[in-house]
Amino acid sequence: MIERYLGILLIILLTVLAKNFWQPSAVLGQSTSLPAQTLPVNQPITTESSFTEKLEEETQNLPKKTIFEDDPDMEAGEEKVLEEGEDGQRVTVFKITYSNDGEEYQRDVVSTTNTQPKNKKVLRGTKIVWKTLNIPEGEIKYWKKMRVYATHYDWRCPGCNEWTAIGMRAGKGVVAVDPKVIPLRSKVYIPGYGIAIAGDTGGAIKDNKIDLGFDDAKTAGWKAHFIDIYLL
């Protein structure tokens, strides 16, 4: 009897010891976590990338200027080229870095070299030499003949009014000019139009272009064309 009780007690004791000192291995997938795997400290991370570098040269033109020099012994309207001159250049060398997909990644200036332009020099006459011209109204004297492109207008045109830039009434006998080419208040003769005063200006009237004034541009019968005019 006593041996039976001792056997039961031994079984109970072994069961308690097993619960306290031994547990079954955890089953993965049932709220189980594993420590993250990390690289050792100071170990470099290797990535695949490549760049290529290339030198490129870019040339920019530096245009020459025309310098005029007045000559009182040369007839007005005449010109003589003293020096043709030549354009300059700016050459810039770039170092361009391209990524492995061919896209430009970076652009750096390596060097810049400038060759300064040499200006064109022109001798321009200022001497007034009077000449004569026979016109339907008789003989006139002029000192300069020039080729221009002649259009026409009246005071009703957009931006126009009855009074010109120098205070004259707009109409037949008054023409618009570029004051840098034909001084205002100059007297001019235009074949097919007559004698007129350079008394007006216009935004579109630049260089060798003039605008002939009419009382009514619609009935004027003038067609724009190149023509020789005479400064009186």
PyMOL commands that set and color helices and strands:
alter all, ss='L'
color gray80, all
select helices_A, chain A and resi 2-21+217-219
alter helices_A, ss='H'
color red, helices_A
select strands_A, chain A and resi 51-62+66-75+79-83+88-99+104-115+120-127+131-135+138-142+144-153+174-176+187-190+194-200+209-213+225-231
alter strands_A, ss='S'
color yellow, strands_A
deselect
rebuild
show_as cartoon
